[in-house]
Amino acid sequence: MSSTIIVCVAALCAGFIDAIVGGGGLVQTPVLFMAFPNLSVANLLGTTKIPSFSGTAVSLYQYAKSVSIEWKMILWVALAAFCSSMAGSRLVSMVSNQTFKPIILGALILVAIYTYSKKNFGQQKELLLTFNQTLLRGISAGLLIGFYDGFIGPGTGSFLVLIFISVLGQDFLHASAHAKIVNLATNLASIIYFAINGNILFELAIPMAACNMLGGFIGSKFALLKGNKFIRLFFLCVVCATIVRFGYDVLVE
């Protein structure tokens, strides 16, 4: 099996995972690095952003047909995330993100424990906030997670879902839908940054994007069919996989 086919299969799986609760980069990025070990890190990371953006756009379209989107609020959150993602992408060339990975690992473990122990987490809307309260909290979250995505990356979608549930009081379906919009913004920021620097390999990015879009279509349909309870379990699985990924980075590298 050729390397291109392998990464396209990975992109399909990543699109499916991303559509449900984020975290597809845990599949797509490592496989791309293994399939093309001789390419530069910048080229590989830049190339992953095109399929990630494409798959997220398709899954968002599916969610928007069935889930009410708070566009007036979320577009400001997405703009904040876009700007901070740019800042994070620039900082990664000046400061090693390895310094922060043990902290993130600890936070992920707490997230997994909390989500597992609180059975009704994300099952229904829990907070009654004014528009201004929601906007302020959302923009703050967008700045934080956007910077994280530009600086470190893996698990961004899962962190967005977590914040939309815990800080804005949304259920899993609405949190997943809103996370897609913010994730589109952070991916677009990265695409612009990497494209300006000539780090996107379009001969790989385009077929991967087609496969990621298919995965996003299937995953969003599946999530809408199964509902909040299923997404919570899927979220736990993705968070645990992220813990393993960061644990490896901290202990081995």
N, C-alpha and C positions, 0 to 999 in steps of 0.2 A: 504494500500500500504506500503510495507516494506521500511525502510530507504535507503537500497541499491538501490532499483528501483528509489526512489525519486532523489537521487544524480546522478544516471545515466541519468535520463531525464534532469537534470540541466546541466550535462556535454555535452549532445547533443546540447542543446541551446547555451551553452558557445562556443562550437566548431563552430557553425554557425556564431555567432557574431564575434568571433576572426578572422575567415577566411576573413570577409569583411573589418573590420577596427580595430580589437583589442578590448579589454575591456570585454572579456568573463568571466574574473575573478570576475566581478561584479555580475554575476549570480552564477557561480560555487562555489566560496568560501563561501559566506553567507549561501547558502543552505546546504553545507557540515557541517558548524558550527551548524546550527539549527538541522540537522538530527542526529548528533552525539555530543551532548553537553558535554558528559562526557569524551571525548578524549582530550588529550593535544593540545594546539595551535600548537606546533611544529609538532606533528604527522599529524594534519589536513593540515597545510600549506605544509608540505613535500609531502603528498599524492596528493595534487592538481597539483603538478608539472609534474607528469607522464602523466596524460591526457592532460594537456596543451601542453606539448612537442609533444605528439603523434598527436593531432589534428592540430597543427601548421605545422608539417612535411607534413601531407597529403595535406593541403591547399597550402603549398609552391610548392609541386609537380604539382598541378593543375595550379598555376600561372605560373610556369616556362615553361609550355608547350605553353603558349599564350603570355607571357610578356617577353620582353628582360631584362635579369638580368645582372647588371654590377658586375660580380663575382670578378674581380680583385680588385675593390674598396671595395665591401661589406664584403668580408671575413676579411679584416683588421679591419673594423668597428665592425664586430661580435666578433673578438678576443679582442678588447678593451672593448667591453661591457661585455664579459665573465669575464675578470679580475676584472672589477669594480663591477660587480654583486657579486662576491665572497667577495669583500671588504665590500659591503653594507650588506651582510648577516651576516658577523662577527660583524659589528658595531651595528646591531639591538639589540644585547644582552647587549650593553654597554650604548646606548643612546636611550631614548624614541622617537619614530618617531612621537608621538603626537605633539611635539614641532613644527614640520614642516608642519603639515596638514593645519593650517589656511593660510599659504603662498601658498600652492598648490591649495587650494580652490579659492583664489583670482586669481591665474594664470589661472585656468580652466574657470572661469567666463569671463575673458578677451578673452580667446581662443574661447569660444562660441559666444561672441559678434562679434569678428573679422570674424569668419567663416560665421556667418549669414549675416553680413553686406556686405561682399565681395563675391558677387554672383559667380564670376569666379575663386574663390580660389580653386586650385587643379584641374582645368578643363583641363589645358594643361601645358606643360613644359615652364617655364618662364625665367630661368637663364641659361646663357651660361658660364659654368665654365671649366677651364682646369682640367686635371686629378688630378694634385697636389692640386689644390684648393678644388676639390670635396673630395679628400682623407683626407685632413686636417680637413675640416668641418665635414666630416662623422665620423672620429675617435673621435673628440671632442664631437660630439653628442652621440656616442656609450659609451664613458666614463661616460657622465652625466646620460643618461637614464639607462645604466647598473647598475650604483650605485643606482639609484632610485628604480629599480626593486628589487634589493637585499634588500634594506632598507625598502621600503614601499610597492610597488607592484601594486595595482589596477590602471588600466588605462595605463599601460606601452605601450601596442600596439598602443593606440590612440596617446600618446605623440610621439612615433616613427614616425607615419604617419605624424603628424603635422610638425615635424622637417625636415623630408625628403622633404616635400612640401615647407616650408618656407625658409629653409636654403640651400637645394640642388636644389630647383626649379623643383621638379618632379611633375607629375600629380598624382591623387589619386590611379590609378591602379598600377603604378610603385612604388609609395611610400608604398602601402600595400604589394606588393611583397617583396620589400627589408626589410620592417619591420619584415616580417616573419623570415627571416634569422637571424636578430639580436635577435629577441625574442627566437628563438631556442637556441642561445648561452647563453642568460641569464637564460633560463629555465634549460639548461644543467648544468650550474654552481650551481644553486640551488639544482638540483637533486643530484649532487655529494656531496654537503655540507650536505644535509639532510640525504642522504644514509650513509655517514660516521658516522653520529651521531645516526643512527638507527631510523629515524623519518618517514619512509615511510611505510604505511600499504598497502602491495601489494594486499591483498584480496579485497580492495576497489579500488585501483589505476588501476588495470588491466581492470575490467569491465567498469570503468569510461573512461579509455583511448579508448576502443573500441567505445563507444558512442560519445566521443569527436571527434574521427577520422571521424565518419559518418557525424557529424555536420560540420566538416571542409570541407569535400568533397562537401556537398550540398551548403554550404556558398560560397565557392570559385567559384563553377559553376555559382551560382546566381550573384555574383559580376562581373564576366567576361561577363555574358550575359547582365547585366544592364548598366555597364560602370560607368564613372566618376561622372555623375550627381547624380545617385542613391547613390554611395558611399559617396558623400558629405553630403547628407541628413542623411544617416545612421550614419555618423561620428558625426553630430550634435546631434543626438538622444543619442549616446553613451556618448558623452561629458556631456550632460545635466544629464544623469543618474549618471555619475561619480561625478558631482557637488552635486547631492542629497546625494550620499553616503558620500562624505567628509563633507558636511554640517551637516549631522547627527552625524558624528564622532566628529566634532568641537563643536556643540551646545549641544549634549546630553551626550557624554561620559566625 
